[in-house]
Amino acid sequence: FYFETPKSDADVMTVYAMLDGPSIAGAYRFDLHRTKGVVMEVEPALFLRKDVERLGIAPATSMYWFSETKKPTAIDWRPEVHDSDGLAMWTSGGEHLWRPLNAPQHIEVSSFNDTDPRGFGLLQRDRNFDHYLDGVFYDRRPSLWIEPLNPFGKGAIQLIEIPTGDEIHDNIVATWVPGDPAKAGTSYRLRYRLHWLADEPFPTPLARCVATRMGNGGVPGQPRPQGVRKFMIEFLGGPLADLPFGVKPEPVLWASRGTFSYIFTEAVPDGVSGHWRAQFDLTATGNDPVDMKLYLKSGDKVLSETWVYQYLPFPTGGMGQVW
């Protein structure tokens, strides 16, 4: 690393770095600004010496052990333990996506194809201390947002989730992977900006997803059917706060496989304006994951960002463990 001596009145620090690896070489320029949070402009020049099976651009790492979504019974005294609780994406088409994080039993890779995305990041949306109860203050952990300053082209935002049994391991990776093969002799000139903040630098005007809850499906007081999982997805703010009395948002659901039942929305009974939840049961068994999407609308008007999730169902013929 090489540090440029800043002027006495400068509000930016410039750092240069060299990358020298067996498969890749490069040079970086970092311009660091301290404003409301920490903002860093990154300008790398990369040159491939060998073919690279998966080249990650603007990688971000974090830790996710468990949250309100999924927690093994009595594994820890704290209600939640994570540095980030979701991957947010702003697509080239203007859609805002929210993908809650998982701590899977096996390494899982999710790809979100796009061309010239507007941004993505690993965020910590839950800022309530009572949800963590820990003096290391997970409720204060910063969010990291990646903003492309030059077009990234065709490729995918990849989310890599790694099993963990403790909070000391960074087990979450989000990165941009170019669509074209990373062949020896290929070069890349990029510019992007990193935002370390308490929230997204470009928040959606729509309602945001604030919780993903799961449990056994079916109806209380009746035998619970096998292979059925209940989902409660909470949204807050945006146009939901302006819905006329008596008007309920309509959930729009999609799944790569399985069937939905008991689908409805209701206001969360906490007295908070614009706080709604969508509830549904999903019937799916087997070892293959189920990809899902959900958003809220009223008539032709979209009310919320899009919740996306990868669910690992019960093995065939089993009820599974209630987490």
MOSUL-V511267 format. One record per backbone hydrogen bond with DSSP energy under -1.0 kcal/mol. CO is the residue of the C=O (numbers start at 1). NH is the residue of the N-H. E is the energy in kcal/mol with one decimal. If there is no record, write none. Layout:
co = <CO & CO>
nh = <NH & NH>
e = <E & E>
This chain:
co = <2 & 7 & 13 & 14 & 15 & 16 & 17 & 19 & 23 & 23 & 24 & 25 & 26 & 27 & 28 & 29 & 30 & 31 & 32 & 33 & 37 & 38 & 39 & 40 & 41 & 42 & 43 & 44 & 45 & 46 & 47 & 48 & 57 & 60 & 62 & 63 & 63 & 66 & 72 & 81 & 81 & 85 & 86 & 87 & 88 & 89 & 90 & 90 & 91 & 95 & 96 & 97 & 98 & 99 & 108 & 110 & 112 & 114 & 119 & 120 & 121 & 122 & 123 & 123 & 128 & 129 & 129 & 134 & 137 & 138 & 143 & 144 & 145 & 146 & 147 & 153 & 154 & 155 & 156 & 157 & 158 & 159 & 160 & 161 & 171 & 172 & 173 & 174 & 175 & 176 & 177 & 181 & 182 & 183 & 186 & 188 & 191 & 191 & 192 & 193 & 194 & 195 & 196 & 197 & 207 & 208 & 211 & 213 & 215 & 219 & 227 & 228 & 229 & 230 & 231 & 232 & 233 & 234 & 234 & 235 & 236 & 237 & 238 & 239 & 240 & 244 & 250 & 252 & 254 & 259 & 261 & 264 & 266 & 268 & 272 & 274 & 275 & 276 & 277 & 278 & 279 & 280 & 281 & 282 & 283 & 290 & 291 & 292 & 293 & 294 & 295 & 296 & 296 & 297 & 298 & 301 & 303 & 306 & 307 & 309 & 311 & 314 & 315 & 323>
nh = <16 & 10 & 32 & 4 & 30 & 2 & 28 & 26 & 49 & 50 & 21 & 47 & 19 & 45 & 17 & 43 & 15 & 41 & 13 & 39 & 35 & 196 & 33 & 194 & 31 & 192 & 29 & 190 & 27 & 188 & 25 & 185 & 176 & 174 & 172 & 83 & 84 & 81 & 75 & 65 & 66 & 101 & 123 & 99 & 121 & 97 & 118 & 119 & 94 & 91 & 306 & 89 & 308 & 87 & 161 & 159 & 157 & 155 & 90 & 146 & 88 & 144 & 85 & 86 & 131 & 132 & 133 & 137 & 140 & 141 & 197 & 122 & 195 & 120 & 193 & 116 & 179 & 114 & 177 & 112 & 175 & 110 & 173 & 108 & 162 & 62 & 160 & 60 & 158 & 57 & 156 & 183 & 52 & 186 & 48 & 46 & 149 & 150 & 42 & 147 & 40 & 145 & 38 & 143 & 305 & 236 & 234 & 232 & 230 & 222 & 284 & 217 & 282 & 215 & 280 & 213 & 278 & 210 & 211 & 276 & 208 & 240 & 241 & 242 & 243 & 247 & 297 & 295 & 293 & 283 & 281 & 279 & 277 & 270 & 275 & 237 & 268 & 235 & 266 & 233 & 264 & 231 & 261 & 229 & 259 & 311 & 256 & 309 & 254 & 307 & 252 & 303 & 304 & 250 & 301 & 298 & 207 & 98 & 294 & 292 & 290 & 286 & 318 & 71>
e = <-3.4 & -1.7 & -3.3 & -2.6 & -3.2 & -2.9 & -2.8 & -2.5 & -2.5 & -1.6 & -2.6 & -3.1 & -3.2 & -2.6 & -2.0 & -2.3 & -2.7 & -2.7 & -2.0 & -2.7 & -1.3 & -3.1 & -3.5 & -3.4 & -2.5 & -2.2 & -1.0 & -2.1 & -1.9 & -2.3 & -2.6 & -2.6 & -2.7 & -2.5 & -2.0 & -2.9 & -1.4 & -2.5 & -1.7 & -2.0 & -1.7 & -1.5 & -2.6 & -2.6 & -2.2 & -2.9 & -1.9 & -1.2 & -1.6 & -2.6 & -2.9 & -2.2 & -2.7 & -2.5 & -2.9 & -3.0 & -2.2 & -2.3 & -2.9 & -3.8 & -2.7 & -2.5 & -2.6 & -1.3 & -1.7 & -2.3 & -3.1 & -1.7 & -1.6 & -1.3 & -1.9 & -1.0 & -2.6 & -1.6 & -2.8 & -2.9 & -3.2 & -2.3 & -3.0 & -2.2 & -2.0 & -2.7 & -2.2 & -2.5 & -2.6 & -2.0 & -3.1 & -2.6 & -3.1 & -3.7 & -1.9 & -1.4 & -2.9 & -2.1 & -2.6 & -2.7 & -2.5 & -1.7 & -3.4 & -3.1 & -2.6 & -2.2 & -1.9 & -3.9 & -2.5 & -2.3 & -2.6 & -2.6 & -3.5 & -1.9 & -2.1 & -2.2 & -2.9 & -1.9 & -1.8 & -2.7 & -2.8 & -2.3 & -1.1 & -2.3 & -2.3 & -1.4 & -1.5 & -1.4 & -1.1 & -2.1 & -2.1 & -1.5 & -2.3 & -2.7 & -3.1 & -3.1 & -2.5 & -2.5 & -1.3 & -1.1 & -2.5 & -3.3 & -2.0 & -2.8 & -2.2 & -3.0 & -1.8 & -2.6 & -1.5 & -3.1 & -2.4 & -1.9 & -1.9 & -3.2 & -2.9 & -2.9 & -1.2 & -3.7 & -1.9 & -2.5 & -2.7 & -2.7 & -2.0 & -2.6 & -3.0 & -1.2 & -2.2 & -1.5>
